[in-house]
Amino acid sequence: MILGKEDKFKSIFESLKEQPNEINMFSEFLKTYPEEWKQLKIIFSKFNRSKNFGKTIPLPKPEQSLKKEIRIWLKSQNDN
């Protein structure tokens, strides 16, 4: 859902002074890329409004989704 997330996560990772983890990378993402964060929330909001009554399609909240992507990215960095 995030265009160029590899580059964005890498730049955040390199800019952090403390030990990078899911929480501080999430906070830094919100500060560094407010437009991307806004788009994630807009997409989530549009999706929720478009669902038919009684039909549920699980879509994680933007916070959960971004944290999961950061977690996966951090794990891939540790594996290398």
mmCIF file of the N, C-alpha and C atoms, coordinates in Angstrom:
data_MODEL
# 
_entry.id   MODEL 
# 
loop_
_atom_site.group_PDB 
_atom_site.id 
_atom_site.type_symbol 
_atom_site.label_atom_id 
_atom_site.label_alt_id 
_atom_site.label_comp_id 
_atom_site.label_asym_id 
_atom_site.label_entity_id 
_atom_site.label_seq_id 
_atom_site.pdbx_PDB_ins_code 
_atom_site.Cartn_x 
_atom_site.Cartn_y 
_atom_site.Cartn_z 
_atom_site.occupancy 
_atom_site.B_iso_or_equiv 
_atom_site.pdbx_formal_charge 
_atom_site.auth_seq_id 
_atom_site.auth_comp_id 
_atom_site.auth_asym_id 
_atom_site.auth_atom_id 
_atom_site.pdbx_PDB_model_num 
ATOM 1   N N  . MET A 1 1  ? 0.797   -1.191  0.000  1.00 0.00 ? 1  MET A N  1 
ATOM 2   C CA . MET A 1 1  ? 0.000   0.000   0.000  1.00 0.00 ? 1  MET A CA 1 
ATOM 3   C C  . MET A 1 1  ? 0.848   1.268   0.000  1.00 0.00 ? 1  MET A C  1 
ATOM 4   N N  . ILE A 1 2  ? 2.091   1.165   0.397  1.00 0.00 ? 2  ILE A N  1 
ATOM 5   C CA . ILE A 1 2  ? 2.973   2.329   0.436  1.00 0.00 ? 2  ILE A CA 1 
ATOM 6   C C  . ILE A 1 2  ? 3.929   2.236   -0.746 1.00 0.00 ? 2  ILE A C  1 
ATOM 7   N N  . LEU A 1 3  ? 3.912   3.253   -1.578 1.00 0.00 ? 3  LEU A N  1 
ATOM 8   C CA . LEU A 1 3  ? 4.820   3.262   -2.721 1.00 0.00 ? 3  LEU A CA 1 
ATOM 9   C C  . LEU A 1 3  ? 6.227   3.589   -2.253 1.00 0.00 ? 3  LEU A C  1 
ATOM 10  N N  . GLY A 1 4  ? 7.193   2.828   -2.715 1.00 0.00 ? 4  GLY A N  1 
ATOM 11  C CA . GLY A 1 4  ? 8.595   3.050   -2.360 1.00 0.00 ? 4  GLY A CA 1 
ATOM 12  C C  . GLY A 1 4  ? 8.887   2.824   -0.890 1.00 0.00 ? 4  GLY A C  1 
ATOM 13  N N  . LYS A 1 5  ? 8.177   1.872   -0.274 1.00 0.00 ? 5  LYS A N  1 
ATOM 14  C CA . LYS A 1 5  ? 8.338   1.680   1.170  1.00 0.00 ? 5  LYS A CA 1 
ATOM 15  C C  . LYS A 1 5  ? 9.744   1.234   1.550  1.00 0.00 ? 5  LYS A C  1 
ATOM 16  N N  . GLU A 1 6  ? 10.400  0.461   0.691  1.00 0.00 ? 6  GLU A N  1 
ATOM 17  C CA . GLU A 1 6  ? 11.766  0.026   1.001  1.00 0.00 ? 6  GLU A CA 1 
ATOM 18  C C  . GLU A 1 6  ? 12.684  1.230   1.222  1.00 0.00 ? 6  GLU A C  1 
ATOM 19  N N  . ASP A 1 7  ? 12.629  2.180   0.285  1.00 0.00 ? 7  ASP A N  1 
ATOM 20  C CA . ASP A 1 7  ? 13.473  3.373   0.393  1.00 0.00 ? 7  ASP A CA 1 
ATOM 21  C C  . ASP A 1 7  ? 13.092  4.229   1.597  1.00 0.00 ? 7  ASP A C  1 
ATOM 22  N N  . LYS A 1 8  ? 11.799  4.348   1.837  1.00 0.00 ? 8  LYS A N  1 
ATOM 23  C CA . LYS A 1 8  ? 11.328  5.165   2.963  1.00 0.00 ? 8  LYS A CA 1 
ATOM 24  C C  . LYS A 1 8  ? 11.732  4.546   4.289  1.00 0.00 ? 8  LYS A C  1 
ATOM 25  N N  . PHE A 1 9  ? 11.538  3.245   4.418  1.00 0.00 ? 9  PHE A N  1 
ATOM 26  C CA . PHE A 1 9  ? 11.918  2.573   5.658  1.00 0.00 ? 9  PHE A CA 1 
ATOM 27  C C  . PHE A 1 9  ? 13.435  2.645   5.870  1.00 0.00 ? 9  PHE A C  1 
ATOM 28  N N  . LYS A 1 10 ? 14.185  2.508   4.783  1.00 0.00 ? 10 LYS A N  1 
ATOM 29  C CA . LYS A 1 10 ? 15.651  2.555   4.896  1.00 0.00 ? 10 LYS A CA 1 
ATOM 30  C C  . LYS A 1 10 ? 16.111  3.940   5.353  1.00 0.00 ? 10 LYS A C  1 
ATOM 31  N N  . SER A 1 11 ? 15.513  4.994   4.792  1.00 0.00 ? 11 SER A N  1 
ATOM 32  C CA . SER A 1 11 ? 15.927  6.343   5.195  1.00 0.00 ? 11 SER A CA 1 
ATOM 33  C C  . SER A 1 11 ? 15.565  6.619   6.653  1.00 0.00 ? 11 SER A C  1 
ATOM 34  N N  . ILE A 1 12 ? 14.414  6.118   7.093  1.00 0.00 ? 12 ILE A N  1 
ATOM 35  C CA . ILE A 1 12 ? 14.034  6.274   8.504  1.00 0.00 ? 12 ILE A CA 1 
ATOM 36  C C  . ILE A 1 12 ? 14.994  5.493   9.383  1.00 0.00 ? 12 ILE A C  1 
ATOM 37  N N  . PHE A 1 13 ? 15.293  4.268   8.992  1.00 0.00 ? 13 PHE A N  1 
ATOM 38  C CA . PHE A 1 13 ? 16.204  3.398   9.736  1.00 0.00 ? 13 PHE A CA 1 
ATOM 39  C C  . PHE A 1 13 ? 17.556  4.084   9.936  1.00 0.00 ? 13 PHE A C  1 
ATOM 40  N N  . GLU A 1 14 ? 18.056  4.697   8.876  1.00 0.00 ? 14 GLU A N  1 
ATOM 41  C CA . GLU A 1 14 ? 19.367  5.352   8.940  1.00 0.00 ? 14 GLU A CA 1 
ATOM 42  C C  . GLU A 1 14 ? 19.330  6.657   9.722  1.00 0.00 ? 14 GLU A C  1 
ATOM 43  N N  . SER A 1 15 ? 18.169  7.305   9.786  1.00 0.00 ? 15 SER A N  1 
ATOM 44  C CA . SER A 1 15 ? 18.089  8.594   10.468 1.00 0.00 ? 15 SER A CA 1 
ATOM 45  C C  . SER A 1 15 ? 17.880  8.471   11.976 1.00 0.00 ? 15 SER A C  1 
ATOM 46  N N  . LEU A 1 16 ? 17.450  7.306   12.438 1.00 0.00 ? 16 LEU A N  1 
ATOM 47  C CA . LEU A 1 16 ? 17.187  7.144   13.868 1.00 0.00 ? 16 LEU A CA 1 
ATOM 48  C C  . LEU A 1 16 ? 18.480  7.122   14.662 1.00 0.00 ? 16 LEU A C  1 
ATOM 49  N N  . LYS A 1 17 ? 18.456  7.838   15.787 1.00 0.00 ? 17 LYS A N  1 
ATOM 50  C CA . LYS A 1 17 ? 19.637  7.880   16.655 1.00 0.00 ? 17 LYS A CA 1 
ATOM 51  C C  . LYS A 1 17 ? 19.625  6.720   17.648 1.00 0.00 ? 17 LYS A C  1 
ATOM 52  N N  . GLU A 1 18 ? 18.433  6.353   18.103 1.00 0.00 ? 18 GLU A N  1 
ATOM 53  C CA . GLU A 1 18 ? 18.329  5.232   19.040 1.00 0.00 ? 18 GLU A CA 1 
ATOM 54  C C  . GLU A 1 18 ? 18.180  3.921   18.269 1.00 0.00 ? 18 GLU A C  1 
ATOM 55  N N  . GLN A 1 19 ? 18.134  2.830   19.019 1.00 0.00 ? 19 GLN A N  1 
ATOM 56  C CA . GLN A 1 19 ? 17.981  1.502   18.415 1.00 0.00 ? 19 GLN A CA 1 
ATOM 57  C C  . GLN A 1 19 ? 16.659  1.426   17.656 1.00 0.00 ? 19 GLN A C  1 
ATOM 58  N N  . PRO A 1 20 ? 16.691  1.151   16.356 1.00 0.00 ? 20 PRO A N  1 
ATOM 59  C CA . PRO A 1 20 ? 15.440  1.084   15.592 1.00 0.00 ? 20 PRO A CA 1 
ATOM 60  C C  . PRO A 1 20 ? 14.554  -0.071  16.051 1.00 0.00 ? 20 PRO A C  1 
ATOM 61  N N  . ASN A 1 21 ? 13.295  0.235   16.279 1.00 0.00 ? 21 ASN A N  1 
ATOM 62  C CA . ASN A 1 21 ? 12.300  -0.795  16.552 1.00 0.00 ? 21 ASN A CA 1 
ATOM 63  C C  . ASN A 1 21 ? 10.985  -0.357  15.927 1.00 0.00 ? 21 ASN A C  1 
ATOM 64  N N  . GLU A 1 22 ? 9.993   -1.201  16.046 1.00 0.00 ? 22 GLU A N  1 
ATOM 65  C CA . GLU A 1 22 ? 8.701   -0.959  15.393 1.00 0.00 ? 22 GLU A CA 1 
ATOM 66  C C  . GLU A 1 22 ? 8.080   0.373   15.827 1.00 0.00 ? 22 GLU A C  1 
ATOM 67  N N  . ILE A 1 23 ? 8.139   0.670   17.120 1.00 0.00 ? 23 ILE A N  1 
ATOM 68  C CA . ILE A 1 23 ? 7.483   1.867   17.656 1.00 0.00 ? 23 ILE A CA 1 
ATOM 69  C C  . ILE A 1 23 ? 8.168   3.150   17.195 1.00 0.00 ? 23 ILE A C  1 
ATOM 70  N N  . ASN A 1 24 ? 9.505   3.220   17.347 1.00 0.00 ? 24 ASN A N  1 
ATOM 71  C CA . ASN A 1 24 ? 10.142  4.478   16.950 1.00 0.00 ? 24 ASN A CA 1 
ATOM 72  C C  . ASN A 1 24 ? 10.191  4.657   15.435 1.00 0.00 ? 24 ASN A C  1 
ATOM 73  N N  . MET A 1 25 ? 10.218  3.581   14.678 1.00 0.00 ? 25 MET A N  1 
ATOM 74  C CA . MET A 1 25 ? 10.137  3.723   13.221 1.00 0.00 ? 25 MET A CA 1 
ATOM 75  C C  . MET A 1 25 ? 8.742   4.172   12.800 1.00 0.00 ? 25 MET A C  1 
ATOM 76  N N  . PHE A 1 26 ? 7.713   3.677   13.482 1.00 0.00 ? 26 PHE A N  1 
ATOM 77  C CA . PHE A 1 26 ? 6.338   4.092   13.204 1.00 0.00 ? 26 PHE A CA 1 
ATOM 78  C C  . PHE A 1 26 ? 6.190   5.595   13.471 1.00 0.00 ? 26 PHE A C  1 
ATOM 79  N N  . SER A 1 27 ? 6.669   6.038   14.618 1.00 0.00 ? 27 SER A N  1 
ATOM 80  C CA . SER A 1 27 ? 6.582   7.461   14.973 1.00 0.00 ? 27 SER A CA 1 
ATOM 81  C C  . SER A 1 27 ? 7.329   8.330   13.978 1.00 0.00 ? 27 SER A C  1 
ATOM 82  N N  . GLU A 1 28 ? 8.507   7.894   13.603 1.00 0.00 ? 28 GLU A N  1 
ATOM 83  C CA . GLU A 1 28 ? 9.310   8.658   12.651 1.00 0.00 ? 28 GLU A CA 1 
ATOM 84  C C  . GLU A 1 28 ? 8.654   8.686   11.270 1.00 0.00 ? 28 GLU A C  1 
ATOM 85  N N  . PHE A 1 29 ? 8.010   7.601   10.876 1.00 0.00 ? 29 PHE A N  1 
ATOM 86  C CA . PHE A 1 29 ? 7.300   7.561   9.594  1.00 0.00 ? 29 PHE A CA 1 
ATOM 87  C C  . PHE A 1 29 ? 6.199   8.615   9.582  1.00 0.00 ? 29 PHE A C  1 
ATOM 88  N N  . LEU A 1 30 ? 5.451   8.714   10.673 1.00 0.00 ? 30 LEU A N  1 
ATOM 89  C CA . LEU A 1 30 ? 4.372   9.699   10.756 1.00 0.00 ? 30 LEU A CA 1 
ATOM 90  C C  . LEU A 1 30 ? 4.909   11.119  10.619 1.00 0.00 ? 30 LEU A C  1 
ATOM 91  N N  . LYS A 1 31 ? 6.076   11.382  11.210 1.00 0.00 ? 31 LYS A N  1 
ATOM 92  C CA . LYS A 1 31 ? 6.679   12.725  11.123 1.00 0.00 ? 31 LYS A CA 1 
ATOM 93  C C  . LYS A 1 31 ? 7.264   12.989  9.746  1.00 0.00 ? 31 LYS A C  1 
ATOM 94  N N  . THR A 1 32 ? 7.919   11.996  9.182  1.00 0.00 ? 32 THR A N  1 
ATOM 95  C CA . THR A 1 32 ? 8.658   12.178  7.935  1.00 0.00 ? 32 THR A CA 1 
ATOM 96  C C  . THR A 1 32 ? 7.758   12.131  6.705  1.00 0.00 ? 32 THR A C  1 
ATOM 97  N N  . TYR A 1 33 ? 6.756   11.277  6.723  1.00 0.00 ? 33 TYR A N  1 
ATOM 98  C CA . TYR A 1 33 ? 5.896   11.086  5.554  1.00 0.00 ? 33 TYR A CA 1 
ATOM 99  C C  . TYR A 1 33 ? 4.417   11.291  5.899  1.00 0.00 ? 33 TYR A C  1 
ATOM 100 N N  . PRO A 1 34 ? 4.033   12.507  6.265  1.00 0.00 ? 34 PRO A N  1 
ATOM 101 C CA . PRO A 1 34 ? 2.633   12.735  6.649  1.00 0.00 ? 34 PRO A CA 1 
ATOM 102 C C  . PRO A 1 34 ? 1.649   12.524  5.499  1.00 0.00 ? 34 PRO A C  1 
ATOM 103 N N  . GLU A 1 35 ? 2.060   12.805  4.273  1.00 0.00 ? 35 GLU A N  1 
ATOM 104 C CA . GLU A 1 35 ? 1.150   12.627  3.136  1.00 0.00 ? 35 GLU A CA 1 
ATOM 105 C C  . GLU A 1 35 ? 0.840   11.151  2.883  1.00 0.00 ? 35 GLU A C  1 
ATOM 106 N N  . GLU A 1 36 ? 1.853   10.294  2.987  1.00 0.00 ? 36 GLU A N  1 
ATOM 107 C CA . GLU A 1 36 ? 1.637   8.863   2.802  1.00 0.00 ? 36 GLU A CA 1 
ATOM 108 C C  . GLU A 1 36 ? 0.721   8.315   3.898  1.00 0.00 ? 36 GLU A C  1 
ATOM 109 N N  . TRP A 1 37 ? 0.929   8.806   5.130  1.00 0.00 ? 37 TRP A N  1 
ATOM 110 C CA . TRP A 1 37 ? 0.095   8.381   6.242  1.00 0.00 ? 37 TRP A CA 1 
ATOM 111 C C  . TRP A 1 37 ? -1.350  8.812   6.006  1.00 0.00 ? 37 TRP A C  1 
ATOM 112 N N  . LYS A 1 38 ? -1.522  10.026  5.520  1.00 0.00 ? 38 LYS A N  1 
ATOM 113 C CA . LYS A 1 38 ? -2.860  10.542  5.227  1.00 0.00 ? 38 LYS A CA 1 
ATOM 114 C C  . LYS A 1 38 ? -3.542  9.672   4.164  1.00 0.00 ? 38 LYS A C  1 
ATOM 115 N N  . GLN A 1 39 ? -2.794  9.278   3.146  1.00 0.00 ? 39 GLN A N  1 
ATOM 116 C CA . GLN A 1 39 ? -3.352  8.430   2.082  1.00 0.00 ? 39 GLN A CA 1 
ATOM 117 C C  . GLN A 1 39 ? -3.781  7.065   2.614  1.00 0.00 ? 39 GLN A C  1 
ATOM 118 N N  . LEU A 1 40 ? -2.979  6.484   3.511  1.00 0.00 ? 40 LEU A N  1 
ATOM 119 C CA . LEU A 1 40 ? -3.353  5.195   4.108  1.00 0.00 ? 40 LEU A CA 1 
ATOM 120 C C  . LEU A 1 40 ? -4.682  5.316   4.853  1.00 0.00 ? 40 LEU A C  1 
ATOM 121 N N  . LYS A 1 41 ? -4.838  6.398   5.604  1.00 0.00 ? 41 LYS A N  1 
ATOM 122 C CA . LYS A 1 41 ? -6.070  6.589   6.367  1.00 0.00 ? 41 LYS A CA 1 
ATOM 123 C C  . LYS A 1 41 ? -7.256  6.835   5.433  1.00 0.00 ? 41 LYS A C  1 
ATOM 124 N N  . ILE A 1 42 ? -7.038  7.554   4.338  1.00 0.00 ? 42 ILE A N  1 
ATOM 125 C CA . ILE A 1 42 ? -8.109  7.816   3.370  1.00 0.00 ? 42 ILE A CA 1 
ATOM 126 C C  . ILE A 1 42 ? -8.559  6.510   2.717  1.00 0.00 ? 42 ILE A C  1 
ATOM 127 N N  . ILE A 1 43 ? -7.612  5.688   2.317  1.00 0.00 ? 43 ILE A N  1 
ATOM 128 C CA . ILE A 1 43 ? -7.941  4.394   1.689  1.00 0.00 ? 43 ILE A CA 1 
ATOM 129 C C  . ILE A 1 43 ? -8.753  3.540   2.653  1.00 0.00 ? 43 ILE A C  1 
ATOM 130 N N  . PHE A 1 44 ? -8.335  3.490   3.911  1.00 0.00 ? 44 PHE A N  1 
ATOM 131 C CA . PHE A 1 44 ? -9.053  2.709   4.916  1.00 0.00 ? 44 PHE A CA 1 
ATOM 132 C C  . PHE A 1 44 ? -10.469 3.243   5.093  1.00 0.00 ? 44 PHE A C  1 
ATOM 133 N N  . SER A 1 45 ? -10.611 4.545   5.163  1.00 0.00 ? 45 SER A N  1 
ATOM 134 C CA . SER A 1 45 ? -11.917 5.173   5.353  1.00 0.00 ? 45 SER A CA 1 
ATOM 135 C C  . SER A 1 45 ? -12.844 4.891   4.172  1.00 0.00 ? 45 SER A C  1 
ATOM 136 N N  . LYS A 1 46 ? -12.322 5.009   2.950  1.00 0.00 ? 46 LYS A N  1 
ATOM 137 C CA . LYS A 1 46 ? -13.126 4.730   1.758  1.00 0.00 ? 46 LYS A CA 1 
ATOM 138 C C  . LYS A 1 46 ? -13.567 3.273   1.733  1.00 0.00 ? 46 LYS A C  1 
ATOM 139 N N  . PHE A 1 47 ? -12.673 2.382   2.105  1.00 0.00 ? 47 PHE A N  1 
ATOM 140 C CA . PHE A 1 47 ? -12.984 0.959   2.119  1.00 0.00 ? 47 PHE A CA 1 
ATOM 141 C C  . PHE A 1 47 ? -14.104 0.675   3.112  1.00 0.00 ? 47 PHE A C  1 
ATOM 142 N N  . ASN A 1 48 ? -14.015 1.247   4.299  1.00 0.00 ? 48 ASN A N  1 
ATOM 143 C CA . ASN A 1 48 ? -15.043 1.015   5.316  1.00 0.00 ? 48 ASN A CA 1 
ATOM 144 C C  . ASN A 1 48 ? -16.408 1.524   4.869  1.00 0.00 ? 48 ASN A C  1 
ATOM 145 N N  . ARG A 1 49 ? -16.441 2.630   4.174  1.00 0.00 ? 49 ARG A N  1 
ATOM 146 C CA . ARG A 1 49 ? -17.721 3.175   3.703  1.00 0.00 ? 49 ARG A CA 1 
ATOM 147 C C  . ARG A 1 49 ? -18.292 2.357   2.559  1.00 0.00 ? 49 ARG A C  1 
ATOM 148 N N  . SER A 1 50 ? -17.445 1.689   1.788  1.00 0.00 ? 50 SER A N  1 
ATOM 149 C CA . SER A 1 50 ? -17.904 0.974   0.604  1.00 0.00 ? 50 SER A CA 1 
ATOM 150 C C  . SER A 1 50 ? -18.435 -0.428  0.911  1.00 0.00 ? 50 SER A C  1 
ATOM 151 N N  . LYS A 1 51 ? -18.218 -0.931  2.136  1.00 0.00 ? 51 LYS A N  1 
ATOM 152 C CA . LYS A 1 51 ? -18.680 -2.281  2.475  1.00 0.00 ? 51 LYS A CA 1 
ATOM 153 C C  . LYS A 1 51 ? -20.203 -2.319  2.511  1.00 0.00 ? 51 LYS A C  1 
ATOM 154 N N  . ASN A 1 52 ? -20.756 -3.406  2.041  1.00 0.00 ? 52 ASN A N  1 
ATOM 155 C CA . ASN A 1 52 ? -22.194 -3.615  2.128  1.00 0.00 ? 52 ASN A CA 1 
ATOM 156 C C  . ASN A 1 52 ? -22.563 -4.011  3.550  1.00 0.00 ? 52 ASN A C  1 
ATOM 157 N N  . PHE A 1 53 ? -23.736 -3.576  3.987  1.00 0.00 ? 53 PHE A N  1 
ATOM 158 C CA . PHE A 1 53 ? -24.188 -3.902  5.331  1.00 0.00 ? 53 PHE A CA 1 
ATOM 159 C C  . PHE A 1 53 ? -24.256 -5.415  5.515  1.00 0.00 ? 53 PHE A C  1 
ATOM 160 N N  . GLY A 1 54 ? -23.693 -5.892  6.615  1.00 0.00 ? 54 GLY A N  1 
ATOM 161 C CA . GLY A 1 54 ? -23.748 -7.317  6.924  1.00 0.00 ? 54 GLY A CA 1 
ATOM 162 C C  . GLY A 1 54 ? -22.607 -8.131  6.347  1.00 0.00 ? 54 GLY A C  1 
ATOM 163 N N  . LYS A 1 55 ? -21.881 -7.580  5.409  1.00 0.00 ? 55 LYS A N  1 
ATOM 164 C CA . LYS A 1 55 ? -20.744 -8.297  4.822  1.00 0.00 ? 55 LYS A CA 1 
ATOM 165 C C  . LYS A 1 55 ? -19.464 -7.699  5.404  1.00 0.00 ? 55 LYS A C  1 
ATOM 166 N N  . THR A 1 56 ? -18.684 -8.530  6.033  1.00 0.00 ? 56 THR A N  1 
ATOM 167 C CA . THR A 1 56 ? -17.447 -8.037  6.617  1.00 0.00 ? 56 THR A CA 1 
ATOM 168 C C  . THR A 1 56 ? -16.264 -8.570  5.834  1.00 0.00 ? 56 THR A C  1 
ATOM 169 N N  . ILE A 1 57 ? -15.383 -7.679  5.531  1.00 0.00 ? 57 ILE A N  1 
ATOM 170 C CA . ILE A 1 57 ? -14.132 -8.029  4.874  1.00 0.00 ? 57 ILE A CA 1 
ATOM 171 C C  . ILE A 1 57 ? -13.032 -7.456  5.762  1.00 0.00 ? 57 ILE A C  1 
ATOM 172 N N  . PRO A 1 58 ? -12.240 -8.306  6.383  1.00 0.00 ? 58 PRO A N  1 
ATOM 173 C CA . PRO A 1 58 ? -11.246 -7.780  7.322  1.00 0.00 ? 58 PRO A CA 1 
ATOM 174 C C  . PRO A 1 58 ? -10.162 -6.969  6.615  1.00 0.00 ? 58 PRO A C  1 
ATOM 175 N N  . LEU A 1 59 ? -10.009 -5.756  7.057  1.00 0.00 ? 59 LEU A N  1 
ATOM 176 C CA . LEU A 1 59 ? -8.928  -4.890  6.595  1.00 0.00 ? 59 LEU A CA 1 
ATOM 177 C C  . LEU A 1 59 ? -8.329  -4.282  7.851  1.00 0.00 ? 59 LEU A C  1 
ATOM 178 N N  . PRO A 1 60 ? -7.049  -4.505  8.082  1.00 0.00 ? 60 PRO A N  1 
ATOM 179 C CA . PRO A 1 60 ? -6.458  -3.965  9.310  1.00 0.00 ? 60 PRO A CA 1 
ATOM 180 C C  . PRO A 1 60 ? -6.478  -2.439  9.286  1.00 0.00 ? 60 PRO A C  1 
ATOM 181 N N  . LYS A 1 61 ? -6.564  -1.869  10.469 1.00 0.00 ? 61 LYS A N  1 
ATOM 182 C CA . LYS A 1 61 ? -6.516  -0.412  10.588 1.00 0.00 ? 61 LYS A CA 1 
ATOM 183 C C  . LYS A 1 61 ? -5.165  0.069   10.090 1.00 0.00 ? 61 LYS A C  1 
ATOM 184 N N  . PRO A 1 62 ? -5.085  1.328   9.647  1.00 0.00 ? 62 PRO A N  1 
ATOM 185 C CA . PRO A 1 62 ? -3.814  1.836   9.098  1.00 0.00 ? 62 PRO A CA 1 
ATOM 186 C C  . PRO A 1 62 ? -2.639  1.678   10.062 1.00 0.00 ? 62 PRO A C  1 
ATOM 187 N N  . GLU A 1 63 ? -2.896  1.882   11.358 1.00 0.00 ? 63 GLU A N  1 
ATOM 188 C CA . GLU A 1 63 ? -1.813  1.743   12.343 1.00 0.00 ? 63 GLU A CA 1 
ATOM 189 C C  . GLU A 1 63 ? -1.282  0.319   12.359 1.00 0.00 ? 63 GLU A C  1 
ATOM 190 N N  . GLN A 1 64 ? -2.196  -0.641  12.382 1.00 0.00 ? 64 GLN A N  1 
ATOM 191 C CA . GLN A 1 64 ? -1.793  -2.049  12.414 1.00 0.00 ? 64 GLN A CA 1 
ATOM 192 C C  . GLN A 1 64 ? -1.058  -2.437  11.133 1.00 0.00 ? 64 GLN A C  1 
ATOM 193 N N  . SER A 1 65 ? -1.581  -1.961  10.023 1.00 0.00 ? 65 SER A N  1 
ATOM 194 C CA . SER A 1 65 ? -0.998  -2.298  8.727  1.00 0.00 ? 65 SER A CA 1 
ATOM 195 C C  . SER A 1 65 ? 0.430   -1.770  8.603  1.00 0.00 ? 65 SER A C  1 
ATOM 196 N N  . LEU A 1 66 ? 0.621   -0.507  8.969  1.00 0.00 ? 66 LEU A N  1 
ATOM 197 C CA . LEU A 1 66 ? 1.955   0.095   8.867  1.00 0.00 ? 66 LEU A CA 1 
ATOM 198 C C  . LEU A 1 66 ? 2.929   -0.572  9.830  1.00 0.00 ? 66 LEU A C  1 
ATOM 199 N N  . LYS A 1 67 ? 2.492   -0.824  11.052 1.00 0.00 ? 67 LYS A N  1 
ATOM 200 C CA . LYS A 1 67 ? 3.374   -1.478  12.022 1.00 0.00 ? 67 LYS A CA 1 
ATOM 201 C C  . LYS A 1 67 ? 3.783   -2.867  11.544 1.00 0.00 ? 67 LYS A C  1 
ATOM 202 N N  . LYS A 1 68 ? 2.847   -3.577  10.921 1.00 0.00 ? 68 LYS A N  1 
ATOM 203 C CA . LYS A 1 68 ? 3.167   -4.913  10.408 1.00 0.00 ? 68 LYS A CA 1 
ATOM 204 C C  . LYS A 1 68 ? 4.203   -4.816  9.292  1.00 0.00 ? 68 LYS A C  1 
ATOM 205 N N  . GLU A 1 69 ? 4.032   -3.853  8.380  1.00 0.00 ? 69 GLU A N  1 
ATOM 206 C CA . GLU A 1 69 ? 5.003   -3.693  7.293  1.00 0.00 ? 69 GLU A CA 1 
ATOM 207 C C  . GLU A 1 69 ? 6.375   -3.331  7.833  1.00 0.00 ? 69 GLU A C  1 
ATOM 208 N N  . ILE A 1 70 ? 6.416   -2.463  8.858  1.00 0.00 ? 70 ILE A N  1 
ATOM 209 C CA . ILE A 1 70 ? 7.694   -2.095  9.483  1.00 0.00 ? 70 ILE A CA 1 
ATOM 210 C C  . ILE A 1 70 ? 8.318   -3.319  10.142 1.00 0.00 ? 70 ILE A C  1 
ATOM 211 N N  . ARG A 1 71 ? 7.508   -4.110  10.859 1.00 0.00 ? 71 ARG A N  1 
ATOM 212 C CA . ARG A 1 71 ? 8.003   -5.307  11.533 1.00 0.00 ? 71 ARG A CA 1 
ATOM 213 C C  . ARG A 1 71 ? 8.621   -6.280  10.532 1.00 0.00 ? 71 ARG A C  1 
ATOM 214 N N  . ILE A 1 72 ? 7.937   -6.482  9.417  1.00 0.00 ? 72 ILE A N  1 
ATOM 215 C CA . ILE A 1 72 ? 8.442   -7.390  8.377  1.00 0.00 ? 72 ILE A CA 1 
ATOM 216 C C  . ILE A 1 72 ? 9.742   -6.847  7.788  1.00 0.00 ? 72 ILE A C  1 
ATOM 217 N N  . TRP A 1 73 ? 9.787   -5.545  7.552  1.00 0.00 ? 73 TRP A N  1 
ATOM 218 C CA . TRP A 1 73 ? 10.993  -4.929  6.991  1.00 0.00 ? 73 TRP A CA 1 
ATOM 219 C C  . TRP A 1 73 ? 12.164  -5.058  7.956  1.00 0.00 ? 73 TRP A C  1 
ATOM 220 N N  . LEU A 1 74 ? 11.923  -4.773  9.249  1.00 0.00 ? 74 LEU A N  1 
ATOM 221 C CA . LEU A 1 74 ? 12.988  -4.897  10.245 1.00 0.00 ? 74 LEU A CA 1 
ATOM 222 C C  . LEU A 1 74 ? 13.501  -6.332  10.333 1.00 0.00 ? 74 LEU A C  1 
ATOM 223 N N  . LYS A 1 75 ? 12.582  -7.291  10.280 1.00 0.00 ? 75 LYS A N  1 
ATOM 224 C CA . LYS A 1 75 ? 12.989  -8.701  10.319 1.00 0.00 ? 75 LYS A CA 1 
ATOM 225 C C  . LYS A 1 75 ? 13.857  -9.040  9.122  1.00 0.00 ? 75 LYS A C  1 
ATOM 226 N N  . SER A 1 76 ? 13.498  -8.522  7.942  1.00 0.00 ? 76 SER A N  1 
ATOM 227 C CA . SER A 1 76 ? 14.298  -8.803  6.752  1.00 0.00 ? 76 SER A CA 1 
ATOM 228 C C  . SER A 1 76 ? 15.689  -8.181  6.871  1.00 0.00 ? 76 SER A C  1 
ATOM 229 N N  . GLN A 1 77 ? 15.794  -7.039  7.558  1.00 0.00 ? 77 GLN A N  1 
ATOM 230 C CA . GLN A 1 77 ? 17.101  -6.404  7.748  1.00 0.00 ? 77 GLN A CA 1 
ATOM 231 C C  . GLN A 1 77 ? 17.963  -7.214  8.707  1.00 0.00 ? 77 GLN A C  1 
ATOM 232 N N  . ASN A 1 78 ? 17.335  -7.782  9.735  1.00 0.00 ? 78 ASN A N  1 
ATOM 233 C CA . ASN A 1 78 ? 18.077  -8.590  10.706 1.00 0.00 ? 78 ASN A CA 1 
ATOM 234 C C  . ASN A 1 78 ? 18.529  -9.922  10.119 1.00 0.00 ? 78 ASN A C  1 
ATOM 235 N N  . ASP A 1 79 ? 17.762  -10.440 9.148  1.00 0.00 ? 79 ASP A N  1 
ATOM 236 C CA . ASP A 1 79 ? 18.104  -11.707 8.528  1.00 0.00 ? 79 ASP A CA 1 
ATOM 237 C C  . ASP A 1 79 ? 19.296  -11.568 7.582  1.00 0.00 ? 79 ASP A C  1 
ATOM 238 N N  . ASN A 1 80 ? 19.518  -10.365 7.082  1.00 0.00 ? 80 ASN A N  1 
ATOM 239 C CA . ASN A 1 80 ? 20.628  -10.154 6.124  1.00 0.00 ? 80 ASN A CA 1 
ATOM 240 C C  . ASN A 1 80 ? 21.953  -10.059 6.791  1.00 0.00 ? 80 ASN A C  1 
# 
